Amino acid sequence: MMNANKSALGIIFPNSHDALVPELVNVRLMASIPFASRYRLIDFILSSMTNCGINNVSLMVRNNYHSLMDHLGSGREWDLVRKNGGLTIFPPFADKTNKPFVGRVGALAGILEFLQDQKEEYVVLADTNVVVNFDFKALIDAHISTGADVTMAYNEQEIPESVLETTSNDKGFYYTFALQDGRITKMYVNSKAKGIQNFAMGIMLIRRELLIDLVNTAYVRGEVYLERDVLLHQLDRLNVQGYKYDGYVARIFDMKSYFDENMKLLDDYNLDALFSEAPVYTKIRDDNPSRYIAGAKVENIMVADGCIIEGEVENSVLFRGVKIAKGAKVKNCVLMQGTVVEAGADVEYVIADKDVTVSAGKELKGTDTFPVYIGKKQKV
């Protein structure tokens, strides 16, 4: 890993987009959702930070964070076991009304003393519903060169149809920008505009002392969301710059996008685009290599260690310890850790959570537009 970046500390919000995939976050939070056969969503943004020398990283958890703590442990895999800085997990903050914090303003208001005690000049804020191998050093350099107060990362893409069709704000907010010479002049909340948009990635850089001032003022006013309630109304006063990211970006908006983004990584081009820039670290598990028993047939699959395959598997992502029995057929599926497909079973377009069992002889098929989801530890 690179030398420490003394100028920035990282703050990650693991729960920010839980409402997008309620099925998957029933027993976990967004950050610990399994992805790409052996990783969790948080691995990508956390690895990006540590690869760029950001070794003071805090997580603002709100609920369902036991699996995240188990996954991260002390932070050893990300080189975050340190006397100064390292990995810090802040438990849920509640005010006098006993309500958990909502939005970045509420979360940050609970750690203002911590922020005041830090030495870094800048703070990187990031969500975890975006899978990306991000160069934070380039972001910091761009921020300094433009003299920005705030720099927000974005990529150019269309807003997904499933998001455009949403009629309420129950699943949170997303942001698009209008830019002039790199400066954000307008910010749109949950825009329904068609075509290519400047789509915020939930990643921003801001000077630490400015962040403290903005959060202090906003919290007193009862404001909740940093982008919607604070920055949106101060674009004329603050120099808010956009930072265009041209690398590989996978966004999780719903179960369909979760399925699609996993399946895209079966294409070598996408796989190389995501993983070739810098290493992505994850929790180390000592397990046996996957075994392919005589008679097994596999084509275009991503497989983690510890799997045993006796049947037929095609166009699928298999996590650790998956077992496909003789005579079973698996096609276009995402099977999480410990899933067992028994003899003669036939599954297609299925997302199976951890420790699922598909009984012998059962046929279970979804479609490419509506994959079937099986909850954790269920037997069908």
C-alpha positions in Angstrom: 0.0 0.0 0.0 1.0 3.6 -0.5 2.4 5.9 2.1 0.0 7.6 4.4 -1.9 10.6 3.0 -1.6 13.1 5.8 -4.0 15.5 4.2 -7.3 13.6 4.3 -9.3 11.3 6.5 -12.2 9.2 5.3 -15.8 8.9 6.6 -18.0 6.1 5.1 -21.8 5.9 5.5 -22.6 2.2 5.3 -26.4 2.5 5.9 -27.2 5.4 3.6 -29.0 3.5 0.8 -30.4 0.5 2.7 -33.9 1.3 1.6 -32.9 0.5 -2.1 -32.6 -3.2 -1.4 -34.8 -4.1 1.7 -34.6 -7.8 1.0 -30.8 -7.9 1.2 -30.5 -5.6 4.2 -32.9 -7.5 6.4 -30.0 -9.0 8.3 -27.1 -6.7 7.2 -26.5 -3.2 5.9 -25.7 -2.0 2.4 -22.0 -2.0 3.0 -21.8 -5.7 3.8 -23.9 -7.0 0.9 -21.8 -9.7 -0.9 -20.6 -8.8 -4.4 -18.5 -10.4 -7.1 -18.2 -13.9 -5.5 -15.9 -13.0 -2.6 -16.2 -9.3 -1.7 -18.6 -7.0 0.2 -19.6 -3.7 -1.2 -17.6 -1.8 1.4 -14.4 -3.5 0.2 -14.2 -1.3 -2.9 -14.4 2.1 -1.4 -12.4 1.1 1.7 -9.6 -0.4 -0.5 -9.6 2.7 -2.7 -9.0 4.9 0.4 -6.2 2.8 1.8 -4.6 2.4 -1.6 -4.3 6.2 -1.8 -2.8 6.4 1.7 -5.9 7.4 3.6 -5.3 5.5 6.8 -7.7 7.3 9.2 -11.1 5.9 8.2 -14.4 6.1 10.2 -17.7 4.3 9.6 -21.0 5.9 10.7 -23.2 2.9 11.3 -26.9 3.1 12.2 -28.3 -0.4 12.4 -27.7 -4.0 11.3 -24.0 -3.6 11.5 -23.0 -6.9 13.2 -22.1 -8.5 9.9 -20.0 -5.5 8.9 -18.1 -5.6 12.2 -17.5 -9.3 11.7 -16.2 -8.7 8.1 -13.9 -5.8 8.9 -12.6 -7.0 12.3 -9.7 -4.8 13.3 -9.1 -3.7 9.7 -5.9 -5.7 9.3 -6.6 -6.7 5.7 -6.8 -3.0 4.8 -3.6 -2.1 6.8 -5.8 -0.1 9.2 -4.4 -1.5 12.5 -2.6 1.6 13.7 -1.8 3.5 16.9 -2.9 6.8 15.3 -5.9 6.8 13.0 -6.8 3.4 11.6 -10.3 2.0 11.5 -13.0 3.5 13.7 -16.6 2.3 13.8 -19.0 4.8 15.4 -22.2 3.2 16.9 -25.6 4.8 16.3 -26.0 8.3 17.6 -29.4 9.4 19.0 -30.4 12.8 20.2 -32.8 13.7 23.1 -35.8 12.4 21.1 -34.2 8.9 20.9 -34.4 8.8 17.2 -31.4 7.5 15.2 -29.6 10.0 13.0 -30.9 10.6 9.5 -28.6 11.8 6.7 -25.0 12.9 6.8 -25.7 16.0 8.8 -27.2 14.0 11.7 -24.4 11.5 11.5 -21.6 14.0 11.5 -23.2 16.1 14.2 -22.6 13.2 16.6 -18.9 13.2 16.0 -18.0 16.9 15.8 -15.7 16.6 18.8 -13.9 13.8 17.0 -13.6 15.9 13.8 -12.2 18.8 15.8 -9.5 16.6 17.3 -8.2 15.3 13.9 -5.2 16.8 12.2 -6.0 16.2 8.5 -6.9 19.2 6.4 -9.6 17.4 4.3 -12.4 14.9 4.8 -13.5 12.4 2.2 -17.2 11.4 2.5 -18.4 8.3 0.7 -21.5 6.0 0.4 -21.2 2.3 -0.3 -23.9 1.6 -3.0 -21.4 2.4 -5.7 -18.8 -0.2 -6.7 -15.7 1.6 -7.9 -11.9 1.4 -7.8 -11.4 5.1 -7.1 -8.3 7.2 -7.2 -8.7 9.5 -4.2 -5.2 11.1 -4.7 -6.5 12.4 -8.1 -9.6 13.8 -6.4 -7.5 15.6 -3.7 -5.2 17.0 -6.4 -8.1 18.3 -8.4 -9.7 19.8 -5.4 -6.5 21.7 -4.5 -5.8 22.9 -8.1 -9.3 24.4 -8.5 -9.4 26.1 -5.1 -12.7 24.4 -4.4 -14.6 24.5 -1.1 -16.2 21.2 -2.0 -15.5 18.7 -4.8 -18.2 16.1 -5.7 -17.4 13.1 -7.8 -19.7 12.2 -10.7 -19.8 10.0 -13.8 -21.8 10.5 -17.0 -24.6 8.0 -17.4 -28.4 7.7 -17.9 -30.6 7.5 -14.9 -31.9 3.9 -14.8 -35.5 3.3 -15.8 -36.3 1.7 -12.5 -35.3 4.9 -10.7 -37.1 7.1 -13.1 -40.3 5.2 -12.5 -40.1 5.7 -8.7 -42.8 8.1 -7.6 -41.8 8.7 -4.0 -38.7 9.6 -2.0 -39.1 6.6 0.3 -35.8 5.1 -1.0 -33.8 8.2 -0.5 -32.2 10.8 -2.8 -29.9 10.9 -5.8 -28.3 14.0 -7.3 -27.4 15.2 -10.8 -25.6 18.4 -11.7 -25.4 21.2 -14.2 -21.8 22.4 -14.6 -20.1 25.4 -16.0 -16.3 25.3 -16.4 -16.2 22.5 -13.9 -18.2 24.3 -11.2 -21.6 22.9 -10.1 -24.1 25.7 -10.8 -27.3 23.7 -10.3 -28.0 20.5 -8.3 -31.1 18.4 -9.1 -32.7 16.1 -6.5 -34.2 12.9 -7.9 -34.3 14.3 -11.4 -36.5 12.5 -14.0 -34.5 13.8 -16.9 -33.8 11.5 -19.8 -30.4 11.0 -21.5 -26.9 11.2 -20.2 -26.7 13.0 -16.9 -23.9 14.2 -14.6 -24.7 11.6 -11.9 -23.3 12.1 -8.4 -21.5 9.1 -7.0 -22.0 9.9 -3.3 -18.3 10.8 -3.0 -17.1 14.3 -2.0 -14.1 16.1 -0.6 -14.4 19.0 1.8 -12.0 20.9 4.1 -12.4 19.6 7.6 -13.0 23.0 9.3 -15.6 24.0 6.7 -17.4 20.7 7.2 -17.6 21.3 10.9 -19.0 24.8 10.4 -21.6 23.7 7.9 -22.7 20.7 10.0 -22.9 22.9 13.2 -25.2 25.5 11.4 -27.3 22.9 9.6 -27.9 20.8 12.7 -29.2 23.8 14.7 -31.6 24.5 11.9 -32.9 20.9 11.9 -31.4 20.2 8.4 -30.7 16.6 7.6 -29.1 16.0 4.2 -25.7 17.6 3.4 -26.3 17.8 -0.3 -30.0 18.6 -0.4 -30.4 20.9 2.6 -27.0 22.5 2.8 -24.9 22.5 -0.5 -27.9 22.9 -2.8 -28.8 26.3 -1.3 -25.2 27.6 -1.2 -23.9 26.9 -4.7 -23.6 30.7 -5.3 -21.6 31.2 -2.1 -19.5 28.1 -2.0 -17.2 27.0 -4.8 -18.5 23.5 -5.4 -16.6 21.7 -8.1 -17.5 18.5 -10.0 -14.9 15.8 -10.5 -15.6 13.6 -13.5 -14.8 10.0 -13.0 -14.2 8.0 -16.2 -13.5 4.6 -14.7 -15.8 1.6 -14.2 -18.8 2.3 -12.0 -21.4 -0.2 -10.8 -24.4 1.3 -9.0 -26.9 -0.7 -6.8 -30.3 0.8 -7.0 -32.5 -2.3 -6.5 -32.5 -6.1 -6.7 -32.4 -6.0 -10.5 -29.3 -3.7 -10.6 -27.6 -5.9 -7.9 -28.2 -8.9 -10.1 -27.1 -7.1 -13.3 -24.0 -5.6 -11.9 -22.8 -9.1 -10.6 -23.5 -10.6 -14.0 -21.7 -7.9 -15.9 -18.5 -9.0 -14.2 -18.7 -12.3 -16.1 -17.4 -10.2 -19.1 -13.6 -10.0 -18.9 -13.7 -6.5 -20.1 -15.8 -5.3 -17.2 -13.8 -7.5 -14.7 -10.5 -6.0 -15.8 -11.9 -2.4 -15.8 -12.9 -2.8 -12.1 -10.0 -4.7 -10.7 -7.0 -3.7 -12.8 -6.4 -0.2 -11.4 -5.4 -1.2 -7.9 -5.9 -4.2 -5.5 -9.3 -4.7 -3.8 -8.8 -6.2 -0.3 -11.3 -8.3 1.6 -11.5 -10.5 4.7 -9.2 -13.5 4.4 -10.8 -16.9 4.8 -8.7 -20.0 4.8 -10.6 -22.5 2.6 -9.9 -25.3 0.1 -9.7 -24.5 -3.6 -13.0 -25.1 -5.4 -13.4 -28.6 -6.8 -14.9 -29.7 -10.1 -16.0 -33.3 -9.8 -15.8 -35.6 -12.9 -18.9 -35.0 -15.0 -19.3 -31.4 -14.0 -20.0 -28.9 -16.8 -19.2 -25.2 -16.3 -19.3 -22.2 -18.7 -18.6 -18.5 -18.0 -18.7 -18.5 -14.2 -17.1 -16.6 -11.4 -16.3 -18.9 -8.5 -14.9 -18.2 -5.0 -12.9 -20.8 -3.0 -14.5 -23.7 -1.2 -17.1 -24.6 -3.8 -17.9 -28.1 -4.9 -19.4 -28.5 -8.4 -20.8 -31.8 -9.7 -23.6 -30.5 -11.9 -24.0 -28.0 -14.6 -23.3 -24.3 -14.1 -23.5 -21.5 -16.7 -23.3 -17.7 -16.6 -23.4 -17.6 -12.8 -21.6 -16.0 -9.8 -20.8 -18.4 -7.0 -19.6 -17.3 -3.6 -17.6 -19.3 -1.0 -18.7 -22.8 -0.1 -21.5 -23.2 -2.7 -22.3 -26.8 -3.6 -23.9 -27.9 -6.9 -24.9 -31.6 -6.7 -24.8 -34.1 -9.5 -27.6 -33.6 -12.0 -28.4 -30.1 -10.8 -28.6 -27.2 -13.3 -27.7 -23.6 -12.5 -27.9 -20.9 -15.1 -27.8 -17.1 -14.8 -27.7 -17.1 -11.0 -26.1 -15.3 -8.1 -25.6 -17.8 -5.3 -24.2 -16.5 -2.0 -22.0 -18.3 0.5 -23.1 -21.7 1.6 -25.9 -22.2 -0.9 -26.6 -25.8 -1.7 -28.4 -26.9 -4.9 -29.3 -30.5 -4.5 -29.4 -33.3 -7.1 -31.7 -32.8 -10.0 -32.7 -29.2 -9.1 -33.0 -26.7 -11.9 -32.6 -23.0 -11.1 -32.4 -20.0 -13.4 -32.3 -16.2 -12.8 -32.1 -16.7 -9.0 -30.5 -14.7 -6.3 -29.9 -17.0 -3.3 -28.8 -15.4 0.0 -26.4 -17.1 2.4 -27.0 -20.8 3.4 -30.0 -21.3 1.1 -30.9 -24.9 0.1 -32.7 -25.7 -3.1 -34.2 -29.2 -2.6 -33.6 -32.1 -4.9 -35.7 -32.1 -8.0 -37.1 -28.6 -7.5 -37.4 -26.2 -10.5 -37.1 -22.5 -9.7 -36.9 -19.9 -12.5 -37.1 -16.2 -12.7 -36.5 -13.9 -15.7 -33.8 -11.5 -16.7 -36.1 -8.6 -15.8 -37.3 -10.2 -12.5 -34.8 -12.5 -10.8 -36.2 -14.6 -8.0 -34.8 -13.9 -4.5 -34.5 -16.5 -1.8 -33.9 -15.2 1.7 -31.0 -16.2 4.0 -31.1 -19.8 5.4 -34.4 -20.6 3.5 -35.0 -24.1 2.1 -37.2 -24.3 -1.0 
